[in-house]
């Protein structure tokens, strides 16, 4: 697993993909890293269960929709991270962007475009969860993302019988990264030259398409 300096180097030359500038609903997430004795760790949140929320109960990166006062998607990611988990990214190192992903039509989110932004925080103090939006948070080692035993098939009430690739980062069945967050994780790990296992023979990955 690469050290933080290697991650910096790889994201410096990474060319993120962008979705067109036509009017769409926009959101942004923060991929927050910190260093530990065992290597870099990445922050995930478990969203609170809320009626009408398309990501209710999902594992995610902190983030949310752009608001009127947000000058850029990156600013929105920073604001949402502070609001949701109490971590200020004002003094964090901005490592780079992972580009844009479009939500899926099957979940009614195809008009939503989400961008992801990577930060390194030196002293990540205790989190302060906005409990109306976030149920829990997990710092998870990047090396664990590549543990094939943690790569599982995930099915939820939204997906019916269809299974999606997921990564277990905590309690089985509950803390599984899948969907849009998995897609950004896939982009990130590929950008730092540690791609996720190829699971194209297990799943119909066309389900991850924009439409």
Secondary structure by P-SEA (a helix, b strand, c coil): cccaaaaaaaaaabbbbbccccccbbbbbbbbbbbccccbbbbbbbbcccccccccccccccccccccccccaaaaaaaaaaaaccccccccccccccbbbbbbcccccccbbbbbbbbbbccccbbbbcccccccccccccccccccccbbbbbccccccbbbbbbbcccccccccccaaaaaaaaaaaaaccccccccccccccccccc
